[in-house]
Structure formats: structure tokens, C-alpha cells
Amino acid sequence: MTGPPAISDDAEVVAQSLEQPDVFAVLYDRHASEIHRYALRRLGESAAEDIMAETFLIAFRNRRRYDPARRSARPWLYGIAAKLIGGHRRREERALRALARTGVDPLAESWSARSDDRIAVQAPLAGALASLSPGDRDVLLLVAWADLGYQEVAEALRIPLGTVRSRLNRARRKVRTALIADPAFVSGASDGSDETELTASWMS
């Protein structure tokens, strides 16, 4: 016996889930791990599970409003997650500033086991990220950590594409300025990586 035919894309999953709610679990299976990983990077283990679960609960409740022209649900789901993470701005900024001061991330004990040269990059980068506005930080981290394209970020945050570009440029400029001014960064990272690449590799 063969099982039911595979659903080719996320838009079909959402559409079928309107009549068969259990089908929505396919969307969870496809994207839950990366949403969890993104929330983990930004808020730590204790909040990541709640952010992931609430993201999919909100998505399920609002699935009738999903735009079927969007074949991938990744921007939609990341947009929901980013909004939920926005409710934890102070927690995130406190953790980034603590890492900037000490080289140890209070949200992830594994940082304390990282090598000295990695910490030399992490600490000033954390300080630079903490200094960004919430909107600029969202754009930078959706590009660097969620690997979304500019148009996908625009869809996720419901902002114009031009705003994505300007926020990303501003974030990169501020991060670059902060990093260059930090002797720890200059001595710990001199491989020519740009700000987005460094941010992306920070927690890999």
C-alpha cells in the first residue's frame, strides 16, 4: 500500500489544512527546527521552545489569511517569530551586552567552552548587535541567521524592499564601525569577512 501523495509546497499545505486541519502538521515538520534554532540564537533555550510553539499556533489560527501566491511559508513563519521575539527585546539586549562585557553568553553555557579567538570576535559583535535598533537588528539577523533573501525579509516583516536594503546597510555600517573600534576584534578576526558573514558564523 502507498501513503497519501506528498504535498509539493507550503501553499498547498496551508490550503489543504483549511479542510483537513491535521495536514498543517506537515508545515511544522518542514520548518519547526529552523524556527526553533533562530529563536534559540536570539533568546536562549528557555524561550526558544515557547517561541516556536506559539509561532505555529498563530500560523494555524491565521492560515485562512495566508497568501497562496507565496509557495514557501518560511518568510511568513519567520515574520511571526520575529514579532514574538520583539516582546523579549530587553532580554535579548541584556544578554548581548553581557556577552560583550564578559565573553560569556548568559543564554548559552556553551559559549564558555569556545576558544579565546572565537570569543574575541563574539564579544565585540554582541556589543555591536545590542547597539542596533530593533528593526535594524531584525533585518540583519533574518539575513544572517535565517538565511532569508531581501524580498523574503520584506515579506516577513511586512516592510518595503527598499526599507530592508536601507536597514541592512545601516546595520552593517554600525556593526563595521563598532568592530573596527574594538581592539579585541581587530586582533581576533582578520580574515576579511564582512559583518553579515561574521554574524552568520557567530553561532554556527
Secondary structure, 3 states (H helix, E strand, C coil): CCCCCCCCCHHHHHHHHCCCHHHHHHHHHHHHHHHHHHHHHHHCHHHHHHHHHHHHHHHHHCHHHCCCCCCCCHHHHHHHHHHHHHHHHHHHHHHHHHHHHHCCCCCCHHHHHCCHHHHHHHHHHHHHHHHCCHHHHHHHHHHHCCCCCHHHHHHHHCCCHHHHHHHHHHHHHHHHHHHHCCHHHHHHCCCCCCHHHHHHHCCC
